[in-house]
Amino acid sequence: MFDLNILEIIFENNKKKDYFPNKKKLEYFVDSLFKFLFTPDKSILENKFFFIKNYEYLQNILCEILIELNIERQNYINICKIFFENLSKIYKTLIIDANSILKFDPAATVIEEIFLSYPGFFATSIYRMAHQLWKQKVPIIPRLMTEYAHSKTGVDIHASAEIGKSFVIDHGTGVVIGSSAKIGNEVKIYQGVTLGAIYVNKKLMNKKRHPTIEDRVTIYSGATILGGETIVGHDSVVGGNVWITKSIPPFSIVYQKNEIRMRNNNPFPDPINFMI
């Protein structure tokens, strides 16, 4: 038997929502735009007319998504126009990112490999698109875009973070970049890195809570860097699994000291209830 009271509550609560975009359509737009920029079908490359038509089709999809946010006609048309006007700049920056990965990673052979198979590049691409919409003050959509990339890649970049050119994420899984993080140019980040806040408090929502990473910094896997006042100086190297909550000067090397102890020839004791 239906509980009519709870159905009424659910119906009325959802009816009142101002921002309720079609999530599946947005994910389709994200995938389609990435594919258009970097891995288009051969069929649309046979004739420039088909290529232009595909571009116009993507513009229409974004407009449809914005309509579902109850944005007035003139406003959503302007949002689409400005976004696609900036797409050229975004594309050029992403080509720089991709070439940086190709130059940096000895496992990469051709740039098409970056486009087709590198999760860090996909996450960076969607972030750069989402960041443009965030700068245009579009609600919800930028966050949905980066969370879609997060679900696909394991890389969690907030749309409002500021990231420079020649950005490289190697492997990618477990990378977290917070909303007020600032990252310079030619920065390389490995898997499991967190650029986060020291603590969470809703009152600090408009404060800088995440660190600043200056130019040409390399951050190795598992490193955690926290705090809005924390600055990692340019040309520094942050080793794996370090924990940083205070600024470090330029040209620094931060690492954990390994301790090696010799054990005797006695076997290790059997673990208790050990399971994998």
C-alpha positions as CSV (number, residue, x, y, z in Angstrom):
1,M,0.0,0.0,0.0
2,F,1.3,3.5,-0.9
3,D,1.9,6.1,1.8
4,L,0.2,9.0,0.2
5,N,1.6,11.4,2.7
6,I,5.2,10.7,1.9
7,L,4.5,10.7,-1.8
8,E,3.0,14.2,-1.5
9,I,6.0,15.4,0.4
10,I,8.4,13.9,-2.2
11,F,6.4,15.4,-5.1
12,E,6.2,18.9,-3.6
13,N,9.9,18.9,-2.6
14,N,11.0,18.0,-6.1
15,K,8.5,20.4,-7.7
16,K,10.1,23.3,-5.8
17,K,13.6,22.7,-7.0
18,D,15.0,25.5,-9.2
19,Y,18.2,23.6,-10.4
20,F,17.4,20.2,-11.6
21,P,19.4,19.6,-14.9
22,N,19.3,16.4,-16.9
23,K,22.4,14.6,-15.5
24,K,22.5,12.0,-18.3
25,K,22.3,14.7,-21.0
26,L,25.1,16.6,-19.3
27,E,27.3,13.5,-19.2
28,Y,26.6,12.9,-22.8
29,F,27.6,16.5,-23.6
30,V,30.8,16.1,-21.6
31,D,31.8,12.9,-23.5
32,S,30.7,14.3,-26.8
33,L,32.6,17.5,-26.4
34,F,35.8,15.7,-25.3
35,K,35.5,13.4,-28.3
36,F,34.9,16.3,-30.7
37,L,38.0,18.1,-29.5
38,F,40.4,15.1,-29.3
39,T,39.0,11.9,-30.8
40,P,36.3,12.8,-33.4
41,D,34.8,10.1,-35.6
42,K,36.3,9.7,-39.0
43,S,32.9,10.4,-40.6
44,I,32.7,14.0,-39.4
45,L,36.3,14.6,-40.6
46,E,35.4,13.6,-44.2
47,N,33.8,17.0,-44.8
48,K,34.2,20.3,-42.9
49,F,30.4,20.8,-43.3
50,F,29.8,17.7,-41.1
51,F,32.4,18.9,-38.6
52,I,30.7,22.3,-38.3
53,K,27.3,20.7,-37.9
54,N,28.6,18.6,-35.1
55,Y,29.9,21.7,-33.4
56,E,26.5,23.4,-33.7
57,Y,24.8,20.3,-32.3
58,L,27.0,20.5,-29.2
59,Q,26.1,24.1,-28.8
60,N,22.4,23.2,-28.9
61,I,22.8,20.5,-26.3
62,L,24.4,22.9,-23.8
63,C,21.6,25.4,-24.4
64,E,19.0,22.6,-23.7
65,I,20.8,21.7,-20.5
66,L,20.8,25.4,-19.4
67,I,17.1,25.7,-20.2
68,E,16.4,23.0,-17.6
69,L,18.1,25.2,-15.0
70,N,15.3,27.8,-15.5
71,I,17.7,30.3,-16.9
72,E,16.0,33.0,-19.0
73,R,16.4,32.7,-22.8
74,Q,18.7,35.7,-23.3
75,N,20.9,34.6,-20.4
76,Y,21.4,31.0,-21.5
77,I,22.1,32.0,-25.0
78,N,24.8,34.4,-23.7
79,I,26.2,31.7,-21.5
80,C,26.5,29.3,-24.4
81,K,28.0,32.0,-26.6
82,I,30.7,32.9,-24.1
83,F,31.5,29.3,-23.3
84,F,32.1,28.4,-26.9
85,E,34.0,31.6,-27.6
86,N,36.4,30.5,-24.8
87,L,36.6,26.9,-26.1
88,S,39.5,27.8,-28.4
89,K,41.6,29.0,-25.5
90,I,40.6,25.9,-23.4
91,Y,41.6,23.7,-26.3
92,K,45.0,25.3,-26.8
93,T,45.7,25.0,-23.1
94,L,44.8,21.3,-23.1
95,I,47.1,20.7,-26.1
96,I,49.9,22.2,-24.0
97,D,48.9,19.9,-21.2
98,A,48.8,16.8,-23.4
99,N,52.3,17.6,-24.9
100,S,53.7,18.1,-21.4
101,I,52.5,14.6,-20.5
102,L,54.0,13.2,-23.8
103,K,57.3,14.9,-23.0
104,F,57.3,13.9,-19.3
105,D,56.1,10.3,-19.4
106,P,58.4,7.7,-21.0
107,A,55.5,5.3,-21.2
108,A,53.7,7.6,-23.7
109,T,54.5,7.1,-27.3
110,V,52.2,9.4,-29.3
111,I,49.8,12.2,-28.3
112,E,46.8,10.1,-29.5
113,E,47.6,7.8,-26.6
114,I,47.2,10.7,-24.2
115,F,43.8,11.6,-25.7
116,L,42.5,8.0,-25.7
117,S,43.8,6.5,-22.5
118,Y,45.1,8.9,-19.9
119,P,42.7,9.4,-17.1
120,G,44.6,12.4,-15.8
121,F,44.2,14.2,-19.1
122,F,40.5,13.4,-19.3
123,A,40.0,14.8,-15.8
124,T,42.0,17.9,-16.5
125,S,40.0,18.5,-19.7
126,I,36.7,18.3,-18.0
127,Y,37.9,20.5,-15.2
128,R,39.0,23.2,-17.7
129,M,35.6,23.2,-19.4
130,A,33.8,23.2,-16.0
131,H,36.0,26.0,-14.7
132,Q,34.9,28.2,-17.6
133,L,31.3,27.7,-16.7
134,W,32.1,28.2,-13.0
135,K,33.6,31.6,-13.9
136,Q,30.4,32.4,-15.8
137,K,28.5,31.7,-12.5
138,V,26.5,28.8,-13.9
139,P,25.0,26.8,-11.0
140,I,25.4,23.1,-10.4
141,I,26.6,22.2,-13.9
142,P,30.4,22.7,-13.3
143,R,30.3,20.5,-10.2
144,L,28.3,17.8,-12.0
145,M,30.9,17.9,-14.8
146,T,33.9,17.4,-12.5
147,E,32.1,14.8,-10.5
148,Y,31.4,12.9,-13.7
149,A,35.1,13.0,-14.4
150,H,35.8,11.9,-10.9
151,S,33.5,8.9,-11.3
152,K,35.3,7.9,-14.5
153,T,38.9,8.5,-13.4
154,G,39.2,8.6,-9.6
155,V,40.5,12.2,-10.0
156,D,38.6,14.8,-8.0
157,I,39.2,18.4,-9.1
158,H,36.8,21.0,-7.9
159,A,35.6,23.3,-10.7
160,S,36.6,26.5,-8.9
161,A,40.3,25.5,-8.4
162,E,42.8,27.5,-10.4
163,I,45.3,25.5,-12.5
164,G,48.0,26.8,-14.8
165,K,49.3,25.5,-18.1
166,S,51.4,22.3,-18.7
167,F,49.6,20.5,-15.9
168,V,50.4,16.8,-15.6
169,I,48.5,14.2,-13.5
170,D,50.3,10.8,-13.7
171,H,48.2,7.7,-13.1
172,G,45.6,9.9,-11.3
173,T,43.7,7.6,-9.0
174,G,42.9,9.2,-5.7
175,V,44.0,12.8,-6.6
176,V,42.0,15.4,-4.7
177,I,42.3,19.1,-5.5
178,G,40.1,21.4,-3.4
179,S,37.9,24.3,-4.4
180,S,40.3,27.1,-3.5
181,A,43.6,25.4,-4.5
182,K,45.9,27.4,-6.8
183,I,48.3,25.6,-9.0
184,G,50.9,27.3,-11.2
185,N,52.5,26.3,-14.5
186,E,54.4,23.1,-15.2
187,V,53.2,21.3,-12.1
188,K,53.3,17.4,-12.0
189,I,51.1,15.4,-9.6
190,Y,51.1,11.7,-9.0
191,Q,48.4,9.4,-7.8
192,G,46.9,9.8,-4.3
193,V,47.9,13.4,-3.8
194,T,45.6,15.6,-1.7
195,L,45.5,19.4,-1.8
196,G,43.0,19.9,0.9
197,A,41.8,22.0,3.9
198,I,43.1,21.6,7.4
199,Y,39.6,21.5,8.8
200,V,36.1,21.8,7.4
201,N,33.8,24.6,8.6
202,K,30.8,26.0,6.6
203,K,31.7,29.5,7.9
204,L,34.9,29.3,5.8
205,M,33.2,28.7,2.5
206,N,34.3,32.0,1.1
207,K,37.9,31.8,2.5
208,K,40.9,30.2,0.9
209,R,41.2,26.8,2.6
210,H,43.4,24.9,0.2
211,P,47.1,25.3,-0.6
212,T,49.0,27.2,-3.3
213,I,51.4,25.3,-5.5
214,E,53.8,27.5,-7.4
215,D,55.4,26.8,-10.8
216,R,57.4,23.7,-11.7
217,V,56.6,21.7,-8.5
218,T,56.5,17.9,-8.6
219,I,54.4,16.2,-5.9
220,Y,54.8,12.4,-5.6
221,S,52.2,9.8,-4.7
222,G,50.4,9.9,-1.4
223,A,51.5,13.4,-0.4
224,T,49.0,15.5,1.6
225,I,49.3,19.3,1.5
226,L,46.7,21.2,3.6
227,G,45.7,24.8,4.4
228,G,44.8,28.0,2.6
229,E,48.0,29.7,3.9
230,T,50.3,26.9,2.8
231,I,52.5,27.7,-0.2
232,V,54.8,25.2,-1.9
233,G,57.5,27.3,-3.4
234,H,58.4,27.1,-7.1
235,D,60.8,24.4,-8.3
236,S,60.2,22.2,-5.3
237,V,59.9,18.5,-5.0
238,V,57.5,17.0,-2.5
239,G,58.2,13.3,-1.8
240,G,55.7,10.5,-1.4
241,N,53.5,10.2,1.7
242,V,54.6,13.4,3.3
243,W,52.2,15.6,5.3
244,I,52.6,19.4,4.9
245,T,50.6,22.0,6.7
246,K,53.2,24.9,6.6
247,S,54.7,26.7,3.7
248,I,58.0,25.6,2.2
249,P,60.4,27.9,0.3
250,P,61.3,27.6,-3.4
251,F,63.8,24.9,-4.5
252,S,62.9,22.7,-1.5
253,I,63.0,18.9,-1.3
254,V,60.6,17.5,1.2
255,Y,60.7,13.7,2.0
256,Q,60.3,11.1,4.7
257,K,63.4,9.5,6.0
258,N,63.5,5.8,5.5
259,E,64.7,3.6,8.3
260,I,66.1,0.2,7.5
261,R,66.5,-2.3,10.3
262,M,68.1,-5.7,9.9
263,R,66.0,-8.6,11.2
264,N,67.3,-11.9,12.4
265,N,66.7,-15.2,10.7
266,N,63.7,-16.1,12.8
267,P,60.5,-16.4,10.8
268,F,57.8,-13.8,11.1
269,P,55.0,-14.8,13.5
270,D,51.9,-16.1,11.8
271,P,49.3,-13.3,11.5
272,I,46.1,-13.7,13.4
273,N,42.9,-13.9,11.2
274,F,44.8,-12.4,8.3
275,M,42.7,-12.0,5.1
276,I,42.9,-10.2,1.8
